[in-house]
Amino acid sequence: MNRERPGQGFRGNKSALPTKPCVVCGRPMSWRKRWARCWNEVRHCSDACRRGTPR
């Protein structure tokens, strides 16, 4: 079993994750594990915002 020590890692508390606004629409984006290595470069909340498609 791969158990983490208490107090380390994500334990289901999404409010503890960092957030930042999308540069196009301003919606808050929550941190995702997939973005762990490139969180500083993430600027858009979706492909539609990245392309500049109006909503």
mmCIF file of the N, C-alpha and C atoms, coordinates in Angstrom:
data_MODEL
# 
_entry.id   MODEL 
# 
loop_
_atom_site.group_PDB 
_atom_site.id 
_atom_site.type_symbol 
_atom_site.label_atom_id 
_atom_site.label_alt_id 
_atom_site.label_comp_id 
_atom_site.label_asym_id 
_atom_site.label_entity_id 
_atom_site.label_seq_id 
_atom_site.pdbx_PDB_ins_code 
_atom_site.Cartn_x 
_atom_site.Cartn_y 
_atom_site.Cartn_z 
_atom_site.occupancy 
_atom_site.B_iso_or_equiv 
_atom_site.pdbx_formal_charge 
_atom_site.auth_seq_id 
_atom_site.auth_comp_id 
_atom_site.auth_asym_id 
_atom_site.auth_atom_id 
_atom_site.pdbx_PDB_model_num 
ATOM 1   N N  . MET A 1 1  ? 0.816   -1.179 0.000   1.00 0.00 ? 1  MET A N  1 
ATOM 2   C CA . MET A 1 1  ? 0.000   0.000  0.000   1.00 0.00 ? 1  MET A CA 1 
ATOM 3   C C  . MET A 1 1  ? 0.865   1.250  0.000   1.00 0.00 ? 1  MET A C  1 
ATOM 4   N N  . ASN A 1 2  ? 0.410   2.268  -0.709  1.00 0.00 ? 2  ASN A N  1 
ATOM 5   C CA . ASN A 1 2  ? 1.138   3.519  -0.786  1.00 0.00 ? 2  ASN A CA 1 
ATOM 6   C C  . ASN A 1 2  ? 0.395   4.568  0.054   1.00 0.00 ? 2  ASN A C  1 
ATOM 7   N N  . ARG A 1 3  ? 0.757   4.649  1.319   1.00 0.00 ? 3  ARG A N  1 
ATOM 8   C CA . ARG A 1 3  ? 0.089   5.589  2.214   1.00 0.00 ? 3  ARG A CA 1 
ATOM 9   C C  . ARG A 1 3  ? 1.010   6.762  2.500   1.00 0.00 ? 3  ARG A C  1 
ATOM 10  N N  . GLU A 1 4  ? 0.405   7.939  2.484   1.00 0.00 ? 4  GLU A N  1 
ATOM 11  C CA . GLU A 1 4  ? 1.163   9.132  2.813   1.00 0.00 ? 4  GLU A CA 1 
ATOM 12  C C  . GLU A 1 4  ? 1.079   9.390  4.309   1.00 0.00 ? 4  GLU A C  1 
ATOM 13  N N  . ARG A 1 5  ? 2.058   10.120 4.816   1.00 0.00 ? 5  ARG A N  1 
ATOM 14  C CA . ARG A 1 5  ? 2.022   10.490 6.215   1.00 0.00 ? 5  ARG A CA 1 
ATOM 15  C C  . ARG A 1 5  ? 0.931   11.529 6.443   1.00 0.00 ? 5  ARG A C  1 
ATOM 16  N N  . PRO A 1 6  ? 0.324   11.561 7.621   1.00 0.00 ? 6  PRO A N  1 
ATOM 17  C CA . PRO A 1 6  ? -0.718  12.552 7.906   1.00 0.00 ? 6  PRO A CA 1 
ATOM 18  C C  . PRO A 1 6  ? -0.192  13.963 7.719   1.00 0.00 ? 6  PRO A C  1 
ATOM 19  N N  . GLY A 1 7  ? -1.044  14.825 7.151   1.00 0.00 ? 7  GLY A N  1 
ATOM 20  C CA . GLY A 1 7  ? -0.662  16.208 6.952   1.00 0.00 ? 7  GLY A CA 1 
ATOM 21  C C  . GLY A 1 7  ? 0.023   16.479 5.625   1.00 0.00 ? 7  GLY A C  1 
ATOM 22  N N  . GLN A 1 8  ? 0.237   15.453 4.824   1.00 0.00 ? 8  GLN A N  1 
ATOM 23  C CA . GLN A 1 8  ? 0.895   15.650 3.541   1.00 0.00 ? 8  GLN A CA 1 
ATOM 24  C C  . GLN A 1 8  ? -0.026  15.251 2.416   1.00 0.00 ? 8  GLN A C  1 
ATOM 25  N N  . GLY A 1 9  ? 0.012   16.013 1.326   1.00 0.00 ? 9  GLY A N  1 
ATOM 26  C CA . GLY A 1 9  ? -0.767  15.657 0.157   1.00 0.00 ? 9  GLY A CA 1 
ATOM 27  C C  . GLY A 1 9  ? -2.196  16.144 0.227   1.00 0.00 ? 9  GLY A C  1 
ATOM 28  N N  . PHE A 1 10 ? -2.897  15.949 -0.845  1.00 0.00 ? 10 PHE A N  1 
ATOM 29  C CA . PHE A 1 10 ? -4.284  16.378 -0.981  1.00 0.00 ? 10 PHE A CA 1 
ATOM 30  C C  . PHE A 1 10 ? -5.194  15.343 -0.350  1.00 0.00 ? 10 PHE A C  1 
ATOM 31  N N  . ARG A 1 11 ? -6.038  15.776 0.556   1.00 0.00 ? 11 ARG A N  1 
ATOM 32  C CA . ARG A 1 11 ? -6.942  14.866 1.257   1.00 0.00 ? 11 ARG A CA 1 
ATOM 33  C C  . ARG A 1 11 ? -8.405  15.218 1.006   1.00 0.00 ? 11 ARG A C  1 
ATOM 34  N N  . GLY A 1 12 ? -8.730  15.763 -0.168  1.00 0.00 ? 12 GLY A N  1 
ATOM 35  C CA . GLY A 1 12 ? -10.109 16.042 -0.501  1.00 0.00 ? 12 GLY A CA 1 
ATOM 36  C C  . GLY A 1 12 ? -10.575 17.443 -0.164  1.00 0.00 ? 12 GLY A C  1 
ATOM 37  N N  . ASN A 1 13 ? -9.709  18.304 0.356   1.00 0.00 ? 13 ASN A N  1 
ATOM 38  C CA . ASN A 1 13 ? -10.084 19.659 0.710   1.00 0.00 ? 13 ASN A CA 1 
ATOM 39  C C  . ASN A 1 13 ? -9.757  20.588 -0.455  1.00 0.00 ? 13 ASN A C  1 
ATOM 40  N N  . LYS A 1 14 ? -10.695 20.747 -1.371  1.00 0.00 ? 14 LYS A N  1 
ATOM 41  C CA . LYS A 1 14 ? -10.444 21.530 -2.573  1.00 0.00 ? 14 LYS A CA 1 
ATOM 42  C C  . LYS A 1 14 ? -10.267 23.011 -2.289  1.00 0.00 ? 14 LYS A C  1 
ATOM 43  N N  . SER A 1 15 ? -10.794 23.502 -1.179  1.00 0.00 ? 15 SER A N  1 
ATOM 44  C CA . SER A 1 15 ? -10.626 24.912 -0.866  1.00 0.00 ? 15 SER A CA 1 
ATOM 45  C C  . SER A 1 15 ? -9.188  25.249 -0.493  1.00 0.00 ? 15 SER A C  1 
ATOM 46  N N  . ALA A 1 16 ? -8.377  24.245 -0.160  1.00 0.00 ? 16 ALA A N  1 
ATOM 47  C CA . ALA A 1 16 ? -6.979  24.469 0.194   1.00 0.00 ? 16 ALA A CA 1 
ATOM 48  C C  . ALA A 1 16 ? -6.087  24.550 -1.042  1.00 0.00 ? 16 ALA A C  1 
ATOM 49  N N  . LEU A 1 17 ? -6.599  24.208 -2.220  1.00 0.00 ? 17 LEU A N  1 
ATOM 50  C CA . LEU A 1 17 ? -5.802  24.253 -3.438  1.00 0.00 ? 17 LEU A CA 1 
ATOM 51  C C  . LEU A 1 17 ? -5.686  25.686 -3.947  1.00 0.00 ? 17 LEU A C  1 
ATOM 52  N N  . PRO A 1 18 ? -4.572  26.036 -4.594  1.00 0.00 ? 18 PRO A N  1 
ATOM 53  C CA . PRO A 1 18 ? -4.426  27.399 -5.116  1.00 0.00 ? 18 PRO A CA 1 
ATOM 54  C C  . PRO A 1 18 ? -5.365  27.641 -6.291  1.00 0.00 ? 18 PRO A C  1 
ATOM 55  N N  . THR A 1 19 ? -5.764  28.886 -6.462  1.00 0.00 ? 19 THR A N  1 
ATOM 56  C CA . THR A 1 19 ? -6.622  29.284 -7.575  1.00 0.00 ? 19 THR A CA 1 
ATOM 57  C C  . THR A 1 19 ? -6.036  30.542 -8.203  1.00 0.00 ? 19 THR A C  1 
ATOM 58  N N  . LYS A 1 20 ? -6.426  30.792 -9.445  1.00 0.00 ? 20 LYS A N  1 
ATOM 59  C CA . LYS A 1 20 ? -6.080  32.041 -10.110 1.00 0.00 ? 20 LYS A CA 1 
ATOM 60  C C  . LYS A 1 20 ? -7.094  32.284 -11.214 1.00 0.00 ? 20 LYS A C  1 
ATOM 61  N N  . PRO A 1 21 ? -7.287  33.541 -11.612 1.00 0.00 ? 21 PRO A N  1 
ATOM 62  C CA . PRO A 1 21 ? -8.312  33.855 -12.620 1.00 0.00 ? 21 PRO A CA 1 
ATOM 63  C C  . PRO A 1 21 ? -7.821  33.593 -14.041 1.00 0.00 ? 21 PRO A C  1 
ATOM 64  N N  . CYS A 1 22 ? -8.751  33.241 -14.915 1.00 0.00 ? 22 CYS A N  1 
ATOM 65  C CA . CYS A 1 22 ? -8.471  33.100 -16.341 1.00 0.00 ? 22 CYS A CA 1 
ATOM 66  C C  . CYS A 1 22 ? -8.237  34.502 -16.907 1.00 0.00 ? 22 CYS A C  1 
ATOM 67  N N  . VAL A 1 23 ? -7.244  34.651 -17.806 1.00 0.00 ? 23 VAL A N  1 
ATOM 68  C CA . VAL A 1 23 ? -6.935  35.976 -18.353 1.00 0.00 ? 23 VAL A CA 1 
ATOM 69  C C  . VAL A 1 23 ? -7.989  36.456 -19.338 1.00 0.00 ? 23 VAL A C  1 
ATOM 70  N N  . VAL A 1 24 ? -8.803  35.556 -19.896 1.00 0.00 ? 24 VAL A N  1 
ATOM 71  C CA . VAL A 1 24 ? -9.803  35.944 -20.881 1.00 0.00 ? 24 VAL A CA 1 
ATOM 72  C C  . VAL A 1 24 ? -11.148 36.240 -20.219 1.00 0.00 ? 24 VAL A C  1 
ATOM 73  N N  . CYS A 1 25 ? -11.686 35.278 -19.469 1.00 0.00 ? 25 CYS A N  1 
ATOM 74  C CA . CYS A 1 25 ? -13.036 35.431 -18.915 1.00 0.00 ? 25 CYS A CA 1 
ATOM 75  C C  . CYS A 1 25 ? -13.056 35.807 -17.443 1.00 0.00 ? 25 CYS A C  1 
ATOM 76  N N  . GLY A 1 26 ? -11.936 35.645 -16.742 1.00 0.00 ? 26 GLY A N  1 
ATOM 77  C CA . GLY A 1 26 ? -11.869 36.012 -15.337 1.00 0.00 ? 26 GLY A CA 1 
ATOM 78  C C  . GLY A 1 26 ? -12.389 34.970 -14.374 1.00 0.00 ? 26 GLY A C  1 
ATOM 79  N N  . ARG A 1 27 ? -12.821 33.820 -14.868 1.00 0.00 ? 27 ARG A N  1 
ATOM 80  C CA . ARG A 1 27 ? -13.306 32.762 -13.979 1.00 0.00 ? 27 ARG A CA 1 
ATOM 81  C C  . ARG A 1 27 ? -12.149 32.196 -13.160 1.00 0.00 ? 27 ARG A C  1 
ATOM 82  N N  . PRO A 1 28 ? -12.409 31.832 -11.904 1.00 0.00 ? 28 PRO A N  1 
ATOM 83  C CA . PRO A 1 28 ? -11.332 31.246 -11.100 1.00 0.00 ? 28 PRO A CA 1 
ATOM 84  C C  . PRO A 1 28 ? -11.025 29.817 -11.555 1.00 0.00 ? 28 PRO A C  1 
ATOM 85  N N  . MET A 1 29 ? -9.740  29.520 -11.657 1.00 0.00 ? 29 MET A N  1 
ATOM 86  C CA . MET A 1 29 ? -9.295  28.168 -12.027 1.00 0.00 ? 29 MET A CA 1 
ATOM 87  C C  . MET A 1 29 ? -8.658  27.535 -10.798 1.00 0.00 ? 29 MET A C  1 
ATOM 88  N N  . SER A 1 30 ? -9.044  26.319 -10.483 1.00 0.00 ? 30 SER A N  1 
ATOM 89  C CA . SER A 1 30 ? -8.427  25.586 -9.382  1.00 0.00 ? 30 SER A CA 1 
ATOM 90  C C  . SER A 1 30 ? -7.248  24.785 -9.900  1.00 0.00 ? 30 SER A C  1 
ATOM 91  N N  . TRP A 1 31 ? -6.273  24.599 -9.035  1.00 0.00 ? 31 TRP A N  1 
ATOM 92  C CA . TRP A 1 31 ? -5.094  23.823 -9.371  1.00 0.00 ? 31 TRP A CA 1 
ATOM 93  C C  . TRP A 1 31 ? -5.488  22.393 -9.687  1.00 0.00 ? 31 TRP A C  1 
ATOM 94  N N  . ARG A 1 32 ? -4.874  21.823 -10.712 1.00 0.00 ? 32 ARG A N  1 
ATOM 95  C CA . ARG A 1 32 ? -5.103  20.422 -11.077 1.00 0.00 ? 32 ARG A CA 1 
ATOM 96  C C  . ARG A 1 32 ? -3.773  19.690 -11.066 1.00 0.00 ? 32 ARG A C  1 
ATOM 97  N N  . LYS A 1 33 ? -3.816  18.423 -10.756 1.00 0.00 ? 33 LYS A N  1 
ATOM 98  C CA . LYS A 1 33 ? -2.583  17.642 -10.693 1.00 0.00 ? 33 LYS A CA 1 
ATOM 99  C C  . LYS A 1 33 ? -1.863  17.633 -12.037 1.00 0.00 ? 33 LYS A C  1 
ATOM 100 N N  . ARG A 1 34 ? -2.629  17.651 -13.112 1.00 0.00 ? 34 ARG A N  1 
ATOM 101 C CA . ARG A 1 34 ? -2.040  17.665 -14.450 1.00 0.00 ? 34 ARG A CA 1 
ATOM 102 C C  . ARG A 1 34 ? -1.220  18.945 -14.683 1.00 0.00 ? 34 ARG A C  1 
ATOM 103 N N  . TRP A 1 35 ? -1.593  20.020 -13.992 1.00 0.00 ? 35 TRP A N  1 
ATOM 104 C CA . TRP A 1 35 ? -0.903  21.307 -14.140 1.00 0.00 ? 35 TRP A CA 1 
ATOM 105 C C  . TRP A 1 35 ? 0.216   21.482 -13.126 1.00 0.00 ? 35 TRP A C  1 
ATOM 106 N N  . ALA A 1 36 ? 0.593   20.457 -12.396 1.00 0.00 ? 36 ALA A N  1 
ATOM 107 C CA . ALA A 1 36 ? 1.571   20.585 -11.318 1.00 0.00 ? 36 ALA A CA 1 
ATOM 108 C C  . ALA A 1 36 ? 2.902   21.154 -11.803 1.00 0.00 ? 36 ALA A C  1 
ATOM 109 N N  . ARG A 1 37 ? 3.367   20.720 -12.942 1.00 0.00 ? 37 ARG A N  1 
ATOM 110 C CA . ARG A 1 37 ? 4.667   21.175 -13.453 1.00 0.00 ? 37 ARG A CA 1 
ATOM 111 C C  . ARG A 1 37 ? 4.607   22.513 -14.168 1.00 0.00 ? 37 ARG A C  1 
ATOM 112 N N  . CYS A 1 38 ? 3.427   22.895 -14.642 1.00 0.00 ? 38 CYS A N  1 
ATOM 113 C CA . CYS A 1 38 ? 3.333   24.114 -15.445 1.00 0.00 ? 38 CYS A CA 1 
ATOM 114 C C  . CYS A 1 38 ? 2.309   25.111 -14.889 1.00 0.00 ? 38 CYS A C  1 
ATOM 115 N N  . TRP A 1 39 ? 2.040   25.073 -13.586 1.00 0.00 ? 39 TRP A N  1 
ATOM 116 C CA . TRP A 1 39 ? 1.013   25.941 -12.999 1.00 0.00 ? 39 TRP A CA 1 
ATOM 117 C C  . TRP A 1 39 ? 1.294   27.418 -13.266 1.00 0.00 ? 39 TRP A C  1 
ATOM 118 N N  . ASN A 1 40 ? 2.553   27.810 -13.274 1.00 0.00 ? 40 ASN A N  1 
ATOM 119 C CA . ASN A 1 40 ? 2.895   29.214 -13.525 1.00 0.00 ? 40 ASN A CA 1 
ATOM 120 C C  . ASN A 1 40 ? 2.585   29.635 -14.953 1.00 0.00 ? 40 ASN A C  1 
ATOM 121 N N  . GLU A 1 41 ? 2.573   28.702 -15.894 1.00 0.00 ? 41 GLU A N  1 
ATOM 122 C CA . GLU A 1 41 ? 2.305   29.024 -17.296 1.00 0.00 ? 41 GLU A CA 1 
ATOM 123 C C  . GLU A 1 41 ? 0.831   28.915 -17.672 1.00 0.00 ? 41 GLU A C  1 
ATOM 124 N N  . VAL A 1 42 ? 0.007   28.308 -16.824 1.00 0.00 ? 42 VAL A N  1 
ATOM 125 C CA . VAL A 1 42 ? -1.417  28.137 -17.129 1.00 0.00 ? 42 VAL A CA 1 
ATOM 126 C C  . VAL A 1 42 ? -2.086  29.510 -17.079 1.00 0.00 ? 42 VAL A C  1 
ATOM 127 N N  . ARG A 1 43 ? -2.745  29.886 -18.184 1.00 0.00 ? 43 ARG A N  1 
ATOM 128 C CA . ARG A 1 43 ? -3.369  31.207 -18.266 1.00 0.00 ? 43 ARG A CA 1 
ATOM 129 C C  . ARG A 1 43 ? -4.847  31.151 -18.619 1.00 0.00 ? 43 ARG A C  1 
ATOM 130 N N  . HIS A 1 44 ? -5.292  30.061 -19.256 1.00 0.00 ? 44 HIS A N  1 
ATOM 131 C CA . HIS A 1 44 ? -6.665  29.971 -19.743 1.00 0.00 ? 44 HIS A CA 1 
ATOM 132 C C  . HIS A 1 44 ? -7.388  28.810 -19.075 1.00 0.00 ? 44 HIS A C  1 
ATOM 133 N N  . CYS A 1 45 ? -8.703  29.009 -18.830 1.00 0.00 ? 45 CYS A N  1 
ATOM 134 C CA . CYS A 1 45 ? -9.473  27.977 -18.138 1.00 0.00 ? 45 CYS A CA 1 
ATOM 135 C C  . CYS A 1 45 ? -9.928  26.865 -19.082 1.00 0.00 ? 45 CYS A C  1 
ATOM 136 N N  . SER A 1 46 ? -9.974  27.138 -20.384 1.00 0.00 ? 46 SER A N  1 
ATOM 137 C CA . SER A 1 46 ? -10.457 26.139 -21.325 1.00 0.00 ? 46 SER A CA 1 
ATOM 138 C C  . SER A 1 46 ? -9.863  26.394 -22.703 1.00 0.00 ? 46 SER A C  1 
ATOM 139 N N  . ASP A 1 47 ? -10.075 25.433 -23.605 1.00 0.00 ? 47 ASP A N  1 
ATOM 140 C CA . ASP A 1 47 ? -9.618  25.611 -24.984 1.00 0.00 ? 47 ASP A CA 1 
ATOM 141 C C  . ASP A 1 47 ? -10.363 26.752 -25.670 1.00 0.00 ? 47 ASP A C  1 
ATOM 142 N N  . ALA A 1 48 ? -11.625 26.938 -25.315 1.00 0.00 ? 48 ALA A N  1 
ATOM 143 C CA . ALA A 1 48 ? -12.414 28.020 -25.916 1.00 0.00 ? 48 ALA A CA 1 
ATOM 144 C C  . ALA A 1 48 ? -11.803 29.382 -25.546 1.00 0.00 ? 48 ALA A C  1 
ATOM 145 N N  . CYS A 1 49 ? -11.406 29.562 -24.305 1.00 0.00 ? 49 CYS A N  1 
ATOM 146 C CA . CYS A 1 49 ? -10.772 30.814 -23.909 1.00 0.00 ? 49 CYS A CA 1 
ATOM 147 C C  . CYS A 1 49 ? -9.405  30.963 -24.565 1.00 0.00 ? 49 CYS A C  1 
ATOM 148 N N  . ARG A 1 50 ? -8.680  29.861 -24.696 1.00 0.00 ? 50 ARG A N  1 
ATOM 149 C CA . ARG A 1 50 ? -7.365  29.924 -25.319 1.00 0.00 ? 50 ARG A CA 1 
ATOM 150 C C  . ARG A 1 50 ? -7.465  30.374 -26.776 1.00 0.00 ? 50 ARG A C  1 
ATOM 151 N N  . ARG A 1 51 ? -8.509  29.906 -27.474 1.00 0.00 ? 51 ARG A N  1 
ATOM 152 C CA . ARG A 1 51 ? -8.706  30.292 -28.863 1.00 0.00 ? 51 ARG A CA 1 
ATOM 153 C C  . ARG A 1 51 ? -9.332  31.668 -29.009 1.00 0.00 ? 51 ARG A C  1 
ATOM 154 N N  . GLY A 1 52 ? -9.898  32.190 -27.922 1.00 0.00 ? 52 GLY A N  1 
ATOM 155 C CA . GLY A 1 52 ? -10.543 33.485 -27.974 1.00 0.00 ? 52 GLY A CA 1 
ATOM 156 C C  . GLY A 1 52 ? -11.959 33.428 -28.501 1.00 0.00 ? 52 GLY A C  1 
ATOM 157 N N  . THR A 1 53 ? -12.573 32.243 -28.456 1.00 0.00 ? 53 THR A N  1 
ATOM 158 C CA . THR A 1 53 ? -13.946 32.060 -28.927 1.00 0.00 ? 53 THR A CA 1 
ATOM 159 C C  . THR A 1 53 ? -14.893 32.783 -27.984 1.00 0.00 ? 53 THR A C  1 
ATOM 160 N N  . PRO A 1 54 ? -15.757 33.660 -28.494 1.00 0.00 ? 54 PRO A N  1 
ATOM 161 C CA . PRO A 1 54 ? -16.705 34.346 -27.613 1.00 0.00 ? 54 PRO A CA 1 
ATOM 162 C C  . PRO A 1 54 ? -17.740 33.388 -27.032 1.00 0.00 ? 54 PRO A C  1 
ATOM 163 N N  . ARG A 1 55 ? -18.128 33.630 -25.803 1.00 0.00 ? 55 ARG A N  1 
ATOM 164 C CA . ARG A 1 55 ? -19.095 32.769 -25.128 1.00 0.00 ? 55 ARG A CA 1 
ATOM 165 C C  . ARG A 1 55 ? -20.470 33.394 -25.156 1.00 0.00 ? 55 ARG A C  1 
# 
